[in-house]
Every structure is written in C-alpha cells, then in structure tokens.
Amino acid sequence: MVAQYFAQIDDNNVATHIAVVQREFLEANPDRYTGTWVETFIDTADKTYAGIGYTYDEATQDFVAPPSPEVESEV
C-alpha cells in the first residue's frame, strides 16, 4: 500500500487537519472523517504539501502557504 495524504479544509478552504489514510478508508468512515477532505501530495513536482493554515486553491488543486509573519528587527 502506498501512503496517501489528505487535508481537511474548512469553509474558507483553509487546512485544519492532515491525515495519512487510504482514500477507501477515508470514504468508508464519514463519521470519523467529517467535512471536506482533499488529497495533498508530498514529494510531487509542482504541488505543495498542505500544512495547518495552508489554503486550498480549487483552480490549481494545490495548497498555498500562509503569509510569513513580519519580524521586527532591532537596529
């Protein structure tokens, strides 16, 4: 079996959970995997592996990292 990775996204398409689970198991257990789950890919060219807080772009079927917080530097 090959590992598959899925991200649960909220109503704003933001990833809230990440799971390593076979698609068949995910689909067979809707009480355990509630909400919307989309596959995310690790080590795949042109795809971004989802992390908590990443936003799913339906057009590209890819995840976008949240903006980095600005760090103030002391001068």
All heavy atoms as a GROMACS GRO file, in nm:
protein
  595
    1MET      N    1   0.084  -0.119   0.000
    1MET     CA    2   0.000   0.000   0.000
    1MET      C    3   0.088   0.125   0.000
    1MET      O    4   0.185   0.133   0.073
    1MET     CB    5  -0.087   0.002   0.126
    1MET     CG    6  -0.222  -0.059   0.106
    1MET     SD    7  -0.336  -0.026   0.242
    1MET     CE    8  -0.271  -0.130   0.369
    2VAL      N    9   0.049   0.219  -0.080
    2VAL     CA   10   0.117   0.347  -0.086
    2VAL      C   11   0.045   0.445   0.005
    2VAL      O   12  -0.078   0.451   0.005
    2VAL     CB   13   0.120   0.400  -0.231
    2VAL    CG1   14   0.180   0.538  -0.238
    2VAL    CG2   15   0.193   0.303  -0.321
    3ALA      N   16   0.121   0.521   0.082
    3ALA     CA   17   0.060   0.618   0.172
    3ALA      C   18  -0.006   0.729   0.091
    3ALA      O   19   0.046   0.772  -0.011
    3ALA     CB   20   0.166   0.677   0.265
    4GLN      N   21  -0.122   0.771   0.137
    4GLN     CA   22  -0.191   0.885   0.078
    4GLN      C   23  -0.210   0.988   0.188
    4GLN      O   24  -0.230   0.954   0.305
    4GLN     CB   25  -0.327   0.844   0.020
    4GLN     CG   26  -0.315   0.760  -0.105
    4GLN     CD   27  -0.452   0.719  -0.156
    4GLN    OE1   28  -0.516   0.633  -0.097
    4GLN    NE2   29  -0.496   0.781  -0.264
    5TYR      N   30  -0.204   1.115   0.149
    5TYR     CA   31  -0.212   1.225   0.244
    5TYR      C   32  -0.334   1.310   0.210
    5TYR      O   33  -0.354   1.346   0.094
    5TYR     CB   34  -0.086   1.310   0.238
    5TYR     CG   35   0.040   1.230   0.259
    5TYR    CD1   36   0.104   1.168   0.153
    5TYR    CD2   37   0.093   1.214   0.386
    5TYR    CE1   38   0.219   1.092   0.171
    5TYR    CE2   39   0.208   1.139   0.406
    5TYR     CZ   40   0.270   1.078   0.299
    5TYR     OH   41   0.383   1.003   0.319
    6PHE      N   42  -0.412   1.343   0.312
    6PHE     CA   43  -0.532   1.423   0.292
    6PHE      C   44  -0.535   1.537   0.392
    6PHE      O   45  -0.490   1.523   0.506
    6PHE     CB   46  -0.658   1.337   0.308
    6PHE     CG   47  -0.678   1.240   0.196
    6PHE    CD1   48  -0.618   1.115   0.200
    6PHE    CD2   49  -0.754   1.274   0.086
    6PHE    CE1   50  -0.634   1.026   0.096
    6PHE    CE2   51  -0.770   1.185  -0.020
    6PHE     CZ   52  -0.711   1.060  -0.014
    7ALA      N   53  -0.590   1.649   0.348
    7ALA     CA   54  -0.608   1.765   0.434
    7ALA      C   55  -0.757   1.792   0.447
    7ALA      O   56  -0.829   1.792   0.348
    7ALA     CB   57  -0.537   1.887   0.375
    8GLN      N   58  -0.800   1.815   0.570
    8GLN     CA   59  -0.937   1.857   0.593
    8GLN      C   60  -0.938   2.008   0.580
    8GLN      O   61  -0.854   2.077   0.641
    8GLN     CB   62  -0.985   1.816   0.732
    8GLN     CG   63  -1.130   1.855   0.758
    8GLN     CD   64  -1.172   1.821   0.900
    8GLN    OE1   65  -1.097   1.842   0.994
    8GLN    NE2   66  -1.291   1.767   0.914
    9ILE      N   67  -1.030   2.061   0.499
    9ILE     CA   68  -1.037   2.206   0.482
    9ILE      C   69  -1.170   2.257   0.535
    9ILE      O   70  -1.272   2.188   0.530
    9ILE     CB   71  -1.018   2.246   0.334
    9ILE    CG1   72  -1.118   2.178   0.242
    9ILE    CG2   73  -0.874   2.217   0.289
    9ILE    CD1   74  -1.114   2.226   0.097
   10ASP      N   75  -1.165   2.380   0.586
   10ASP     CA   76  -1.287   2.442   0.640
   10ASP      C   77  -1.361   2.516   0.528
   10ASP      O   78  -1.326   2.505   0.410
   10ASP     CB   79  -1.253   2.533   0.758
   10ASP     CG   80  -1.168   2.654   0.721
   10ASP    OD1   81  -1.154   2.685   0.600
   10ASP    OD2   82  -1.116   2.718   0.814
   11ASP      N   83  -1.464   2.592   0.564
   11ASP     CA   84  -1.545   2.663   0.466
   11ASP      C   85  -1.467   2.770   0.389
   11ASP      O   86  -1.512   2.815   0.283
   11ASP     CB   87  -1.666   2.728   0.534
   11ASP     CG   88  -1.764   2.624   0.587
   11ASP    OD1   89  -1.761   2.509   0.537
   11ASP    OD2   90  -1.842   2.656   0.677
   12ASN      N   91  -1.352   2.811   0.441
   12ASN     CA   92  -1.267   2.910   0.374
   12ASN      C   93  -1.152   2.844   0.299
   12ASN      O   94  -1.058   2.912   0.259
   12ASN     CB   95  -1.212   3.010   0.476
   12ASN     CG   96  -1.324   3.091   0.539
   12ASN    OD1   97  -1.412   3.140   0.472
   12ASN    ND2   98  -1.319   3.102   0.671
   13ASN      N   99  -1.158   2.711   0.284
   13ASN     CA  100  -1.055   2.632   0.215
   13ASN      C  101  -0.922   2.631   0.288
   13ASN      O  102  -0.817   2.609   0.227
   13ASN     CB  103  -1.036   2.677   0.070
   13ASN     CG  104  -1.150   2.635  -0.019
   13ASN    OD1  105  -1.238   2.559   0.023
   13ASN    ND2  106  -1.152   2.682  -0.140
   14VAL      N  107  -0.924   2.652   0.418
   14VAL     CA  108  -0.802   2.651   0.498
   14VAL      C  109  -0.787   2.513   0.563
   14VAL      O  110  -0.883   2.461   0.623
   14VAL     CB  111  -0.804   2.762   0.605
   14VAL    CG1  112  -0.682   2.754   0.695
   14VAL    CG2  113  -0.813   2.899   0.538
   15ALA      N  114  -0.668   2.456   0.552
   15ALA     CA  115  -0.642   2.324   0.609
   15ALA      C  116  -0.645   2.329   0.761
   15ALA      O  117  -0.578   2.412   0.823
   15ALA     CB  118  -0.508   2.271   0.561
   16THR      N  119  -0.724   2.239   0.820
   16THR     CA  120  -0.736   2.234   0.966
   16THR      C  121  -0.678   2.105   1.025
   16THR      O  122  -0.645   2.101   1.142
   16THR     CB  123  -0.884   2.246   1.008
   16THR    OG1  124  -0.960   2.142   0.944
   16THR    CG2  125  -0.940   2.383   0.970
   17HIS      N  126  -0.668   2.001   0.944
   17HIS     CA  127  -0.612   1.872   0.987
   17HIS      C  128  -0.545   1.806   0.867
   17HIS      O  129  -0.588   1.824   0.754
   17HIS     CB  130  -0.719   1.777   1.039
   17HIS     CG  131  -0.785   1.822   1.164
   17HIS    ND1  132  -0.895   1.905   1.165
   17HIS    CD2  133  -0.757   1.797   1.294
   17HIS    CE1  134  -0.931   1.928   1.291
   17HIS    NE2  135  -0.848   1.864   1.370
   18ILE      N  136  -0.443   1.726   0.895
   18ILE     CA  137  -0.376   1.647   0.793
   18ILE      C  138  -0.380   1.501   0.840
   18ILE      O  139  -0.359   1.473   0.958
   18ILE     CB  140  -0.228   1.690   0.775
   18ILE    CG1  141  -0.216   1.841   0.755
   18ILE    CG2  142  -0.163   1.613   0.660
   18ILE    CD1  143  -0.283   1.896   0.633
   19ALA      N  144  -0.407   1.410   0.746
   19ALA     CA  145  -0.414   1.268   0.782
   19ALA      C  146  -0.345   1.184   0.675
   19ALA      O  147  -0.350   1.215   0.556
   19ALA     CB  148  -0.559   1.223   0.794
   20VAL      N  149  -0.279   1.078   0.721
   20VAL     CA  150  -0.224   0.977   0.632
   20VAL      C  151  -0.322   0.860   0.637
   20VAL      O  152  -0.332   0.792   0.739
   20VAL     CB  153  -0.083   0.932   0.677
   20VAL    CG1  154  -0.027   0.827   0.581
   20VAL    CG2  155   0.011   1.052   0.687
   21VAL      N  156  -0.395   0.842   0.528
   21VAL     CA  157  -0.502   0.743   0.526
   21VAL      C  158  -0.531   0.705   0.381
   21VAL      O  159  -0.519   0.788   0.291
   21VAL     CB  160  -0.628   0.799   0.597
   21VAL    CG1  161  -0.682   0.922   0.528
   21VAL    CG2  162  -0.737   0.696   0.610
   22GLN      N  163  -0.568   0.582   0.359
   22GLN     CA  164  -0.608   0.539   0.226
   22GLN      C  165  -0.743   0.601   0.191
   22GLN      O  166  -0.833   0.611   0.276
   22GLN     CB  167  -0.618   0.387   0.219
   22GLN     CG  168  -0.486   0.316   0.239
   22GLN     CD  169  -0.387   0.347   0.128
   22GLN    OE1  170  -0.420   0.343   0.010
   22GLN    NE2  171  -0.265   0.380   0.166
   23ARG      N  172  -0.758   0.644   0.066
   23ARG     CA  173  -0.883   0.707   0.022
   23ARG      C  174  -1.005   0.618   0.053
   23ARG      O  175  -1.108   0.666   0.098
   23ARG     CB  176  -0.878   0.735  -0.128
   23ARG     CG  177  -1.006   0.800  -0.182
   23ARG     CD  178  -1.002   0.824  -0.332
   23ARG     NE  179  -0.890   0.906  -0.372
   23ARG     CZ  180  -0.889   1.040  -0.367
   23ARG    NH1  181  -0.994   1.105  -0.320
   23ARG    NH2  182  -0.783   1.106  -0.408
   24GLU      N  183  -0.991   0.488   0.029
   24GLU     CA  184  -1.103   0.397   0.053
   24GLU      C  185  -1.146   0.399   0.199
   24GLU      O  186  -1.264   0.394   0.230
   24GLU     CB  187  -1.065   0.254   0.010
   24GLU     CG  188  -1.043   0.238  -0.138
   24GLU     CD  189  -0.904   0.284  -0.186
   24GLU    OE1  190  -0.813   0.307  -0.102
   24GLU    OE2  191  -0.887   0.298  -0.308
   25PHE      N  192  -1.048   0.402   0.291
   25PHE     CA  193  -1.080   0.404   0.434
   25PHE      C  194  -1.145   0.537   0.471
   25PHE      O  195  -1.243   0.540   0.545
   25PHE     CB  196  -0.953   0.382   0.517
   25PHE     CG  197  -0.980   0.368   0.664
   25PHE    CD1  198  -1.023   0.247   0.717
   25PHE    CD2  199  -0.964   0.476   0.751
   25PHE    CE1  200  -1.050   0.234   0.852
   25PHE    CE2  201  -0.991   0.464   0.886
   25PHE     CZ  202  -1.034   0.341   0.937
   26LEU      N  203  -1.092   0.647   0.418
   26LEU     CA  204  -1.148   0.779   0.446
   26LEU      C  205  -1.294   0.784   0.401
   26LEU      O  206  -1.381   0.827   0.477
   26LEU     CB  207  -1.065   0.886   0.373
   26LEU     CG  208  -1.102   1.030   0.398
   26LEU    CD1  209  -0.976   1.115   0.409
   26LEU    CD2  210  -1.190   1.084   0.289
   27GLU      N  211  -1.319   0.739   0.279
   27GLU     CA  212  -1.456   0.743   0.225
   27GLU      C  213  -1.549   0.646   0.296
   27GLU      O  214  -1.670   0.671   0.305
   27GLU     CB  215  -1.453   0.715   0.075
   27GLU     CG  216  -1.387   0.828  -0.002
   27GLU     CD  217  -1.367   0.799  -0.150
   27GLU    OE1  218  -1.386   0.682  -0.192
   27GLU    OE2  219  -1.329   0.893  -0.223
   28ALA      N  220  -1.496   0.536   0.349
   28ALA     CA  221  -1.580   0.436   0.417
   28ALA      C  222  -1.611   0.475   0.562
   28ALA      O  223  -1.692   0.410   0.626
   28ALA     CB  224  -1.510   0.301   0.416
   29ASN      N  225  -1.548   0.581   0.612
   29ASN     CA  226  -1.566   0.622   0.751
   29ASN      C  227  -1.602   0.770   0.763
   29ASN      O  228  -1.528   0.850   0.823
   29ASN     CB  229  -1.437   0.593   0.830
   29ASN     CG  230  -1.414   0.445   0.842
   29ASN    OD1  231  -1.474   0.378   0.925
   29ASN    ND2  232  -1.328   0.392   0.756
   30PRO      N  233  -1.718   0.810   0.708
   30PRO     CA  234  -1.755   0.951   0.712
   30PRO      C  235  -1.780   1.006   0.852
   30PRO      O  236  -1.768   1.127   0.874
   30PRO     CB  237  -1.883   0.956   0.627
   30PRO     CG  238  -1.938   0.818   0.635
   30PRO     CD  239  -1.818   0.728   0.643
   31ASP      N  240  -1.810   0.919   0.948
   31ASP     CA  241  -1.828   0.967   1.086
   31ASP      C  242  -1.694   1.004   1.148
   31ASP      O  243  -1.687   1.092   1.234
   31ASP     CB  244  -1.896   0.860   1.172
   31ASP     CG  245  -2.039   0.835   1.129
   31ASP    OD1  246  -2.099   0.926   1.067
   31ASP    OD2  247  -2.090   0.726   1.156
   32ARG      N  248  -1.589   0.938   1.104
   32ARG     CA  249  -1.455   0.965   1.157
   32ARG      C  250  -1.388   1.080   1.082
   32ARG      O  251  -1.314   1.158   1.140
   32ARG     CB  252  -1.370   0.838   1.146
   32ARG     CG  253  -1.232   0.852   1.203
   32ARG     CD  254  -1.162   0.719   1.201
   32ARG     NE  255  -1.030   0.732   1.263
   32ARG     CZ  256  -0.948   0.632   1.284
   32ARG    NH1  257  -0.985   0.510   1.251
   32ARG    NH2  258  -0.832   0.651   1.338
   33TYR      N  259  -1.413   1.087   0.951
   33TYR     CA  260  -1.353   1.191   0.866
   33TYR      C  261  -1.464   1.282   0.815
   33TYR      O  262  -1.506   1.273   0.701
   33TYR     CB  263  -1.276   1.126   0.750
   33TYR     CG  264  -1.159   1.044   0.799
   33TYR    CD1  265  -1.169   0.906   0.814
   33TYR    CD2  266  -1.039   1.105   0.833
   33TYR    CE1  267  -1.062   0.831   0.860
   33TYR    CE2  268  -0.932   1.032   0.880
   33TYR     CZ  269  -0.944   0.895   0.893
   33TYR     OH  270  -0.839   0.822   0.940
   34THR      N  271  -1.511   1.369   0.903
   34THR     CA  272  -1.620   1.459   0.870
   34THR      C  273  -1.568   1.579   0.791
   34THR      O  274  -1.450   1.610   0.793
   34THR     CB  275  -1.691   1.508   0.997
   34THR    OG1  276  -1.595   1.577   1.079
   34THR    CG2  277  -1.751   1.392   1.076
   35GLY      N  278  -1.658   1.645   0.723
   35GLY     CA  279  -1.620   1.765   0.650
   35GLY      C  280  -1.561   1.732   0.514
   35GLY      O  281  -1.580   1.625   0.459
   36THR      N  282  -1.485   1.827   0.462
   36THR     CA  283  -1.427   1.815   0.329
   36THR      C  284  -1.280   1.780   0.339
   36THR      O  285  -1.203   1.847   0.407
   36THR     CB  286  -1.442   1.949   0.253
   36THR    OG1  287  -1.580   1.983   0.247
   36THR    CG2  288  -1.386   1.939   0.111
   37TRP      N  289  -1.241   1.674   0.270
   37TRP     CA  290  -1.102   1.628   0.266
   37TRP      C  291  -1.054   1.628   0.123
   37TRP      O  292  -1.125   1.582   0.033
   37TRP     CB  293  -1.092   1.486   0.324
   37TRP     CG  294  -1.117   1.481   0.471
   37TRP    CD1  295  -1.238   1.477   0.534
   37TRP    CD2  296  -1.018   1.482   0.574
   37TRP    NE1  297  -1.220   1.474   0.670
   37TRP    CE2  298  -1.086   1.477   0.697
   37TRP    CE3  299  -0.879   1.485   0.575
   37TRP    CZ2  300  -1.020   1.476   0.819
   37TRP    CZ3  301  -0.812   1.484   0.696
   37TRP    CH2  302  -0.882   1.480   0.817
   38VAL      N  303  -0.935   1.682   0.101
   38VAL     CA  304  -0.874   1.681  -0.033
   38VAL      C  305  -0.735   1.621  -0.022
   38VAL      O  306  -0.666   1.636   0.079
   38VAL     CB  307  -0.869   1.822  -0.095
   38VAL    CG1  308  -1.007   1.874  -0.124
   38VAL    CG2  309  -0.793   1.918  -0.008
   39GLU      N  310  -0.695   1.554  -0.129
   39GLU     CA  311  -0.563   1.491  -0.127
   39GLU      C  312  -0.455   1.597  -0.141
   39GLU      O  313  -0.469   1.694  -0.214
   39GLU     CB  314  -0.551   1.389  -0.240
   39GLU     CG  315  -0.429   1.301  -0.227
   39GLU     CD  316  -0.431   1.180  -0.318
   39GLU    OE1  317  -0.522   1.169  -0.403
   39GLU    OE2  318  -0.342   1.096  -0.304
   40THR      N  319  -0.348   1.578  -0.066
   40THR     CA  320  -0.230   1.663  -0.076
   40THR      C  321  -0.112   1.573  -0.105
   40THR      O  322  -0.114   1.455  -0.069
   40THR     CB  323  -0.209   1.747   0.053
   40THR    OG1  324  -0.098   1.834   0.035
   40THR    CG2  325  -0.190   1.661   0.176
   41PHE      N  326  -0.015   1.625  -0.174
   41PHE     CA  327   0.092   1.540  -0.224
   41PHE      C  328   0.226   1.581  -0.166
   41PHE      O  329   0.260   1.699  -0.163
   41PHE     CB  330   0.098   1.547  -0.376
   41PHE     CG  331  -0.031   1.502  -0.440
   41PHE    CD1  332  -0.132   1.592  -0.468
   41PHE    CD2  333  -0.052   1.369  -0.469
   41PHE    CE1  334  -0.251   1.550  -0.526
   41PHE    CE2  335  -0.170   1.325  -0.526
   41PHE     CZ  336  -0.271   1.417  -0.554
   42ILE      N  337   0.301   1.482  -0.122
   42ILE     CA  338   0.434   1.505  -0.070
   42ILE      C  339   0.532   1.454  -0.176
   42ILE      O  340   0.507   1.352  -0.240
   42ILE     CB  341   0.452   1.433   0.066
   42ILE    CG1  342   0.573   1.483   0.138
   42ILE    CG2  343   0.451   1.284   0.053
   42ILE    CD1  344   0.580   1.442   0.285
   43ASP      N  345   0.639   1.525  -0.198
   43ASP     CA  346   0.740   1.486  -0.297
   43ASP      C  347   0.685   1.475  -0.438
   43ASP      O  348   0.723   1.386  -0.514
   43ASP     CB  349   0.807   1.353  -0.258
   43ASP     CG  350   0.882   1.364  -0.126
   43ASP    OD1  351   0.930   1.474  -0.093
   43ASP    OD2  352   0.892   1.262  -0.055
   44THR      N  353   0.593   1.564  -0.474
   44THR     CA  354   0.540   1.568  -0.609
   44THR      C  355   0.569   1.704  -0.669
   44THR      O  356   0.536   1.807  -0.610
   44THR     CB  357   0.387   1.542  -0.609
   44THR    OG1  358   0.363   1.412  -0.554
   44THR    CG2  359   0.328   1.548  -0.749
   45ALA      N  360   0.633   1.703  -0.786
   45ALA     CA  361   0.669   1.829  -0.851
   45ALA      C  362   0.544   1.914  -0.876
   45ALA      O  363   0.437   1.863  -0.908
   45ALA     CB  364   0.738   1.799  -0.984
   46ASP      N  365   0.559   2.042  -0.858
   46ASP     CA  366   0.453   2.141  -0.882
   46ASP      C  367   0.335   2.130  -0.787
   46ASP      O  368   0.228   2.182  -0.817
   46ASP     CB  369   0.405   2.135  -1.027
   46ASP     CG  370   0.516   2.162  -1.127
   46ASP    OD1  371   0.604   2.246  -1.096
   46ASP    OD2  372   0.516   2.100  -1.234
   47LYS      N  373   0.352   2.060  -0.677
   47LYS     CA  374   0.246   2.053  -0.575
   47LYS      C  375   0.306   2.090  -0.440
   47LYS      O  376   0.420   2.057  -0.409
   47LYS     CB  377   0.185   1.913  -0.566
   47LYS     CG  378   0.106   1.872  -0.688
   47LYS     CD  379  -0.021   1.953  -0.701
   47LYS     CE  380  -0.103   1.907  -0.820
   47LYS     NZ  381  -0.221   1.988  -0.839
   48THR      N  382   0.227   2.158  -0.360
   48THR     CA  383   0.269   2.198  -0.226
   48THR      C  384   0.199   2.109  -0.125
   48THR      O  385   0.076   2.099  -0.126
   48THR     CB  386   0.232   2.346  -0.200
   48THR    OG1  387   0.293   2.427  -0.300
   48THR    CG2  388   0.278   2.390  -0.062
   49TYR      N  389   0.277   2.044  -0.039
   49TYR     CA  390   0.220   1.960   0.066
   49TYR      C  391   0.149   2.051   0.165
   49TYR      O  392   0.204   2.150   0.212
   49TYR     CB  393   0.330   1.880   0.134
   49TYR     CG  394   0.279   1.789   0.243
   49TYR    CD1  395   0.206   1.675   0.212
   49TYR    CD2  396   0.305   1.816   0.376
   49TYR    CE1  397   0.159   1.590   0.310
   49TYR    CE2  398   0.258   1.732   0.476
   49TYR     CZ  399   0.186   1.620   0.443
   49TYR     OH  400   0.140   1.538   0.541
   50ALA      N  401   0.027   2.018   0.199
   50ALA     CA  402  -0.053   2.101   0.289
   50ALA      C  403   0.001   2.098   0.431
   50ALA      O  404   0.054   1.998   0.477
   50ALA     CB  405  -0.198   2.053   0.290
   51GLY      N  406  -0.015   2.208   0.498
   51GLY     CA  407   0.013   2.219   0.639
   51GLY      C  408  -0.105   2.290   0.703
   51GLY      O  409  -0.187   2.352   0.633
   52ILE      N  410  -0.116   2.282   0.832
   52ILE     CA  411  -0.224   2.352   0.902
   52ILE      C  412  -0.212   2.500   0.868
   52ILE      O  413  -0.104   2.560   0.879
   52ILE     CB  414  -0.215   2.330   1.055
   52ILE    CG1  415  -0.218   2.181   1.089
   52ILE    CG2  416  -0.326   2.406   1.127
   52ILE    CD1  417  -0.340   2.106   1.046
   53GLY      N  418  -0.324   2.560   0.826
   53GLY     CA  419  -0.325   2.702   0.792
   53GLY      C  420  -0.301   2.730   0.644
   53GLY      O  421  -0.318   2.843   0.599
   54TYR      N  422  -0.264   2.628   0.567
   54TYR     CA  423  -0.247   2.647   0.423
   54TYR      C  424  -0.385   2.656   0.358
   54TYR      O  425  -0.482   2.596   0.406
   54TYR     CB  426  -0.171   2.530   0.362
   54TYR     CG  427  -0.023   2.533   0.382
   54TYR    CD1  428   0.034   2.555   0.507
   54TYR    CD2  429   0.064   2.511   0.276
   54TYR    CE1  430   0.171   2.556   0.526
   54TYR    CE2  431   0.201   2.512   0.293
   54TYR     CZ  432   0.254   2.535   0.418
   54TYR     OH  433   0.390   2.536   0.435
   55THR      N  434  -0.395   2.729   0.249
   55THR     CA  435  -0.522   2.748   0.180
   55THR      C  436  -0.525   2.665   0.052
   55THR      O  437  -0.429   2.667  -0.026
   55THR     CB  438  -0.543   2.897   0.145
   55THR    OG1  439  -0.539   2.973   0.266
   55THR    CG2  440  -0.677   2.919   0.076
   56TYR      N  441  -0.635   2.594   0.033
   56TYR     CA  442  -0.652   2.511  -0.086
   56TYR      C  443  -0.707   2.596  -0.200
   56TYR      O  444  -0.808   2.665  -0.185
   56TYR     CB  445  -0.749   2.396  -0.056
   56TYR     CG  446  -0.771   2.304  -0.173
   56TYR    CD1  447  -0.668   2.226  -0.224
   56TYR    CD2  448  -0.896   2.295  -0.234
   56TYR    CE1  449  -0.687   2.140  -0.331
   56TYR    CE2  450  -0.916   2.209  -0.340
   56TYR     CZ  451  -0.812   2.133  -0.389
   56TYR     OH  452  -0.831   2.048  -0.495
   57ASP      N  453  -0.640   2.591  -0.315
   57ASP     CA  454  -0.683   2.662  -0.434
   57ASP      C  455  -0.748   2.560  -0.527
   57ASP      O  456  -0.679   2.472  -0.582
   57ASP     CB  457  -0.562   2.727  -0.502
   57ASP     CG  458  -0.599   2.806  -0.626
   57ASP    OD1  459  -0.704   2.780  -0.688
   57ASP    OD2  460  -0.520   2.897  -0.662
   58GLU      N  461  -0.879   2.569  -0.542
   58GLU     CA  462  -0.952   2.471  -0.623
   58GLU      C  463  -0.910   2.474  -0.769
   58GLU      O  464  -0.908   2.370  -0.835
   58GLU     CB  465  -1.102   2.494  -0.610
   58GLU     CG  466  -1.155   2.464  -0.472
   58GLU     CD  467  -1.304   2.489  -0.458
   58GLU    OE1  468  -1.376   2.490  -0.560
   58GLU    OE2  469  -1.348   2.508  -0.344
   59ALA      N  470  -0.874   2.592  -0.822
   59ALA     CA  471  -0.837   2.604  -0.963
   59ALA      C  472  -0.711   2.524  -0.994
   59ALA      O  473  -0.704   2.456  -1.097
   59ALA     CB  474  -0.818   2.750  -1.000
   60THR      N  475  -0.612   2.531  -0.906
   60THR     CA  476  -0.485   2.461  -0.930
   60THR      C  477  -0.479   2.326  -0.859
   60THR      O  478  -0.386   2.250  -0.880
   60THR     CB  479  -0.366   2.546  -0.883
   60THR    OG1  480  -0.377   2.567  -0.742
   60THR    CG2  481  -0.360   2.678  -0.957
   61GLN      N  482  -0.576   2.301  -0.772
   61GLN     CA  483  -0.579   2.182  -0.688
   61GLN      C  484  -0.447   2.169  -0.611
   61GLN      O  485  -0.386   2.063  -0.604
   61GLN     CB  486  -0.608   2.057  -0.770
   61GLN     CG  487  -0.744   2.059  -0.833
   61GLN     CD  488  -0.777   1.933  -0.909
   61GLN    OE1  489  -0.690   1.855  -0.946
   61GLN    NE2  490  -0.905   1.911  -0.931
   62ASP      N  491  -0.407   2.281  -0.553
   62ASP     CA  492  -0.282   2.288  -0.478
   62ASP      C  493  -0.303   2.374  -0.354
   62ASP      O  494  -0.404   2.443  -0.342
   62ASP     CB  495  -0.172   2.350  -0.567
   62ASP     CG  496  -0.032   2.319  -0.518
   62ASP    OD1  497  -0.018   2.236  -0.426
   62ASP    OD2  498   0.063   2.378  -0.570
   63PHE      N  499  -0.208   2.368  -0.263
   63PHE     CA  500  -0.215   2.445  -0.140
   63PHE      C  501  -0.118   2.562  -0.145
   63PHE      O  502  -0.010   2.553  -0.203
   63PHE     CB  503  -0.184   2.356  -0.020
   63PHE     CG  504  -0.298   2.265   0.015
   63PHE    CD1  505  -0.311   2.142  -0.046
   63PHE    CD2  506  -0.393   2.304   0.107
   63PHE    CE1  507  -0.416   2.057  -0.016
   63PHE    CE2  508  -0.500   2.220   0.137
   63PHE     CZ  509  -0.511   2.097   0.077
   64VAL      N  510  -0.160   2.672  -0.083
   64VAL     CA  511  -0.079   2.793  -0.077
   64VAL      C  512  -0.045   2.818   0.069
   64VAL      O  513  -0.134   2.819   0.156
   64VAL     CB  514  -0.156   2.913  -0.135
   64VAL    CG1  515  -0.074   3.040  -0.125
   64VAL    CG2  516  -0.196   2.885  -0.279
   65ALA      N  517   0.083   2.839   0.097
   65ALA     CA  518   0.128   2.864   0.234
   65ALA      C  519   0.076   2.999   0.282
   65ALA      O  520   0.061   3.093   0.203
   65ALA     CB  521   0.280   2.863   0.241
   66PRO      N  522   0.046   3.009   0.412
   66PRO     CA  523   0.004   3.138   0.466
   66PRO      C  524   0.121   3.236   0.461
   66PRO      O  525   0.237   3.194   0.459
   66PRO     CB  526  -0.036   3.106   0.611
   66PRO     CG  527   0.036   2.980   0.643
   66PRO     CD  528   0.054   2.906   0.515
   67PRO      N  529   0.090   3.366   0.458
   67PRO     CA  530   0.200   3.463   0.456
   67PRO      C  531   0.284   3.452   0.584
   67PRO      O  532   0.231   3.424   0.692
   67PRO     CB  533   0.130   3.598   0.448
   67PRO     CG  534  -0.014   3.572   0.476
   67PRO     CD  535  -0.040   3.427   0.459
   68SER      N  536   0.412   3.472   0.569
   68SER     CA  537   0.502   3.469   0.685
   68SER      C  538   0.482   3.594   0.768
   68SER      O  539   0.467   3.704   0.713
   68SER     CB  540   0.648   3.463   0.639
   68SER     OG  541   0.671   3.346   0.568
   69PRO      N  542   0.483   3.579   0.899
   69PRO     CA  543   0.470   3.699   0.984
   69PRO      C  544   0.594   3.785   0.969
   69PRO      O  545   0.705   3.736   0.951
   69PRO     CB  546   0.457   3.643   1.126
   69PRO     CG  547   0.516   3.506   1.117
   69PRO     CD  548   0.496   3.458   0.976
   70GLU      N  549   0.572   3.915   0.973
   70GLU     CA  550   0.686   4.006   0.965
   70GLU      C  551   0.758   4.006   1.098
   70GLU      O  552   0.696   4.007   1.204
   70GLU     CB  553   0.639   4.146   0.930
   70GLU     CG  554   0.586   4.155   0.787
   70GLU     CD  555   0.557   4.297   0.747
   70GLU    OE1  556   0.620   4.391   0.800
   70GLU    OE2  557   0.468   4.315   0.662
   71VAL      N  558   0.887   4.005   1.091
   71VAL     CA  559   0.970   4.005   1.211
   71VAL      C  560   1.035   4.141   1.224
   71VAL      O  561   1.100   4.189   1.129
   71VAL     CB  562   1.077   3.894   1.204
   71VAL    CG1  563   1.166   3.899   1.328
   71VAL    CG2  564   1.013   3.757   1.188
   72GLU      N  565   1.015   4.202   1.337
   72GLU     CA  566   1.079   4.333   1.360
   72GLU      C  567   1.222   4.311   1.403
   72GLU      O  568   1.251   4.223   1.485
   72GLU     CB  569   1.002   4.409   1.467
   72GLU     CG  570   0.863   4.450   1.425
   72GLU     CD  571   0.796   4.536   1.530
   72GLU    OE1  572   0.865   4.605   1.606
   72GLU    OE2  573   0.672   4.531   1.536
   73SER      N  574   1.309   4.388   1.346
   73SER     CA  575   1.448   4.376   1.385
   73SER      C  576   1.490   4.499   1.465
   73SER      O  577   1.440   4.608   1.443
   73SER     CB  578   1.539   4.362   1.263
   73SER     OG  579   1.526   4.476   1.181
   74GLU      N  580   1.578   4.476   1.558
   74GLU     CA  581   1.628   4.586   1.638
   74GLU      C  582   1.748   4.645   1.566
   74GLU      O  583   1.833   4.574   1.516
   74GLU     CB  584   1.672   4.536   1.777
   74GLU     CG  585   1.554   4.489   1.859
   74GLU     CD  586   1.597   4.449   1.998
   74GLU    OE1  587   1.699   4.498   2.047
   74GLU    OE2  588   1.526   4.366   2.057
   75VAL      N  589   1.750   4.777   1.560
   75VAL     CA  590   1.861   4.844   1.492
   75VAL      C  591   1.948   4.910   1.594
   75VAL      O  592   1.915   4.957   1.694
   75VAL     CB  593   1.808   4.948   1.392
   75VAL    CG1  594   1.923   5.020   1.324
   75VAL    CG2  595   1.720   4.879   1.292
   0.00000   0.00000   0.00000
